[in-house]
């Protein structure tokens, strides 16, 4: 059985990132802020556009292929 040290390598970085969330300003997480309204409007307009739908489907497809090939590669 081979060692799986590469699987535990992300944990310190993930814990550090989660710890950094404690120090972020609370305004960044405000749900009624103008930033989030603009963010939502931009992406709903982008997805509503026919070319935006095509780009989104291509990106999701690429991500799915990467996940599928990664999982199959780990089983061998």
N, C-alpha and C positions, 0 to 999 in steps of 0.2 A: 504494500500500500504506500503510495507516494504522499509526502507531506503537503498540506494545503495551506502553506504560510501566506500565499498570495491572497487568500480570501479574507484574512484578518487584517490586511494592510490598510484597508479603507477606514477601519474603525476609529483610529486616532484622529484622522482628518474629519470624519463625520462628527465626532464629539466636539472637536474644535469649532466646526461650523455651527453646531447647535449652541455651543457656549457663546459664540459671537452674537447670536440672536438676542441674548440677554442684554447686550450693550447697545443694540440699535435703538434709535429714537422711536417713541411710540407713534409719532406722526406717520412713520412709514407704513404702519399697519392700520391706519385710519380707514374705515370703510366708506366714509362719506366725503373723502377728500377729492379735490378737483383732479388730482393726478390719476386716481383710479377711474374716475368717470371718463377722462380722456383716453386712458388705456383701454377701457372696455369699448368705447365708441370706435376707436381705431381698429381694434381686432374684429368687432362685429361688422364694420364696413368692409374690412379686408376679406372676411369669410363670405360676406354677402356678394362680393364681386365674383363673377364667374372665373376669372383668372386666379383669384385668391383661393377658390375652391380647388382648382387644379394643383396649385402649389402646395396647399395643405395636404391633399391626398398623396402627392409625391413624397413629401417629407415624412408623413406617417408610414408610407410604404417602405421607405428606406430604413426608418427606425425599426419597423417590424422585421425586415430582412436581417438587420444586424443582430437583433435579439434572437431570432431563430437560428442563425448560423453560429452564434456564440454558445447557445444552449447545446446544439448538436456537437459542437467542438469539445465541450466539457464532458460529454458522456463517453467519448471514445477513450 
